Amino acid sequence: MGRQETIMLVCMGNTCRSVMAEAMLRQALDEVMGDVAKNIRVVSAGVYASCGDPASRHAEAAMRELGLDVSLHRARGVSAEALNDADLVLAMTTAIKDELLRDYPAIGSKVETLTEFAGLADELGQDIKDPFGCSLEVYKASAEQIGRAVEQVARKIKDSFESRRDSHEDRHRE
């Protein structure tokens, strides 16, 4: 088996949006790709994370309502090494994307906002609203926005894997 591909989701503190997106994307990939999803590592980080902080209680509650458990999550900060190792970096906002590009210009070709990559920026907006410090209802609204985006992201990744597999098989037949 080849190397695992890595998708990194990035927000500010790695306790709300990127945590929810990580859990939801893992689930979406498992649903659309089955066992092949094991070839994809999904991680999250925050540009201003307090390393070791747990997911916010409302992020936990919003994910629990979707049958997902983020209770063991601990915040991680972004690093040049982790960003360079990632095959795709999905930022929760344009401002975070711009900050990543400014601080780590080498990752330019592999960073987009979540809604951009999903092809839903016009429909959902460029930015996933930051629910930090807000009510559970705001977290649920962010989770709904994230959920719509990650469904499309999972399909795009599945299509990418299938087209690479098909072209690999075609090369071996020649």
Buried (B, 14 or more C-beta within 10 A) or exposed (E): EEEEBBBBBBBBBBBBBBBBBBBBBBBBBBEBBEEBBEBBBBBBBBBEBEEEBBBBEBBBBBBEEBEBEBEEBEBBBBEEEBBEEBBBBBBBBBBBBEBBBEEBEEBEEBBBBBBBBBBBBEEBBBBBBBBBEBEBEBBBBBBEBBBBBBBBBBBBBBEEBEEEEEEEEEEEEE
